[in-house]
Amino acid sequence: MTRKLTEMYMQEKFDSNYVEVINRAFGGYTAKSFIDGDGWAGDKGYWSSIKELISPGDTVLINLGINDQAKIADTSVTDYTSWDQFEGYIDTMVKDVKEKGGEAAVISSSVGVGDGFKWGTGESHMQNVADKNNIDSLKLNSMMKENFTKELGEELTKDNAYKLLQRYYCRVIKDGVLTDGYDGTHFSETGARYAADCVATLLKDTGMSIAGKIK
């Protein structure tokens, strides 16, 4: 999904008289490269430009982790870190938001579907950062796993995964040709709308100032 579409789906969840959703997410980054740079884009770090835009009263939702957990044990890839370092980078972002007078919350990674549920190992580390900073941790990964399992009516397996893939995820394009496969990580429009629904539901259960502006 493009950044603008994701921004639009989230905006639909809020009263636009009070909340303007601005999506500053950028694909391909890890927590380390998002702050330090030298990621796939060869930049100086995307977070620094976001930090400058934060004003008192802003709410900043921090959602990283899929790229970290995909190769976190691969020491040959310099953009990846240990989980302790991951927590350190997320902690830096949270503290930066607070220093600018904003309100921060962390969100665990969305669910991936393959032979089983992919991703999710970063959720406990997001919770550690939340506990340390006394902020909310939105357990998007757990919510999606639970809801998808209920939708299937059974545990996810390789044989029944196609039901979720077909409904929520993007088709694979290979050599410029659309294939019959699904990547199991990147959402279709239906999946993106569903993820936005989940985030809004999780926000409602927090004491954050933005919670009262959800439709």
Secondary structure, DSSP 8 states (H G I E B T S, - for coil): --HHHHHHHHHTTB-TTT--------TT--HHHHHH--STT--S-SHHHHHTT--TT-EEEE---HHHHHHTT-TT-TT---HHHHHHHHHHHHHHHHHTT-EEEEE----EESSSEE--TTHHHHHHHHHHHT-EEE-HHHHHHHHHHHHHTS---TTTHHHHHHHHEEEEEETTEEEEEEEEEEE-HHHHHHHHHHHHHHHHTS--GGGGGB-
